[in-house]
Amino acid sequence: MKNDTSPIIVRTQGGSYPVLVRAGSMADLGSVAAERVRGRSALVVTDSNVAPLHLAAARASLDAAGFRTASHVVPAGESSKNLASLSALWSAMHDSGLTRSDLVVALGGGVVGDLAGFAAATWMRGVAVLQVPTSLLAFVDSAIGGKTAIDLPFGKNLAGAFHQPVAVLEDPLLLRTLPPRELRQGMAEVVKCGCILDADFFAWLETLPPEGPMAPEDMERVVRTCAAMKADVVSRDEREGGLRMLLNFGHTVGHAVEKSLGYGVVAHGEAVAVGMVAAARMGEASGVTESGTALRVESLLRRLSLPSRLSDVPAIDGGLHAICDAMLSDKKRAGSAVNFVFLESVGRAVVRPVPVTDLLSALSGAVGFESV
Ligand code: GLY
C-alpha cells in the first residue's frame, strides 16, 4: 500500500501550519520556507552530529529557493540547551542580520528544536522557525506543537515559550542515519502514542517483526500516525489545559528516573519506557487500569529492546526516595498531589491526581523496582 503524503495540519490560535511527511522532502525545504516567510535570510541551527550528514542538503535547498543562508552548529547533546548556547545563538542571529521577517531552521533532534525554537521565540520578540527533525523522537513528538525551552541550573526546560513553527518538514529518509539506540528510544514515544490514544495502532506495532531494521513503508506509517496524533492533540489543546497532558504518559516517573540518575545516563525514551510500565502497574494496582495492560505494554517495549523496569537501568542512589523527591520537584506537581497519566486500557488515557502522601507506597507497591 502506498503511504499518504498529504500535509497534516496543526491548527493553533496564531494560525495553521503543515507537517509534511514524505520521503525525500528535504529537497523541498527551500520552497516550503519561501512559501511560509517573507524574508530571504535563513539561519540553519544544527548540531555537530547532524551537520556532517544533512546541513549541506538543507543549505543547498534554501539557497536554490533564493535564501541568503548562514548556519550555526552547537555541540551535540543536552548540555547545549543552556543559557550560554542561547546567548551564542542570539549572537549568530545578530551576525547573520536576521530580521523579524526572516527564518530560523531547526535541523536536528529535540535539543536543537528546543534551543533554536526558544531563540526564535525571543529574537526581536519572535521570528519564524521551521522545524526539520532528524531524530525519531523529534519526528513523533518534540518538533510538533511549539514547546521550546532551555535548561537552567535548577532544572530542565525551566525557561521556555510556546512558539509554533511555520512548518514541520519530516523526511523519513533522514532516519536512516540514526544510531540504533536513538531509533529505539524514539520507539518509546511511538509506543506511548498507541498507549494513550490508538489501540489499533498499538496492536499493529505488536505485529512488527522484532528483529532488524523497520521496512521504510512501516517507518513512514509510524511517523505519520504519531505526527497526525500529535497534531490533533495540539490543535485541540495548544497550551496543555487537559488533553495535551496525556502526552506525558510515562514521563512523570521517566523524568524522575532521568533526573535521579543524572541526565544522559539513560536516554529520555528509555526512561519513559520504564515510566510507562510503572504508570500502567500503578494504575492496575489502584483499579484505574484494566488488568493485563501493564504486561502488554511491557511485552511490546521488550520486543523493541527497550528497558521496562528499574532493574534494567543503572542503580539510582537513594532508590525510590530519590525518584519520589524528583517527582515532587516536577513542573507537573499540583499542590499536594502529582498529576499522573494512567491508562484505562490500551488506547485510552486519563489524568488522575496521586496524593503526595501516597506516592512512595503507590510506586513501591505497584512496580518491579526490586533492584532498588
Ligand atoms: N512532549 C509533550 C508535549 O509536546 O506536550
Residues whose N, C-alpha, C, O or C-beta is under 5 A from the ligand:
A	BS01	LIG	D141 I144 G145 K147 R244 L247
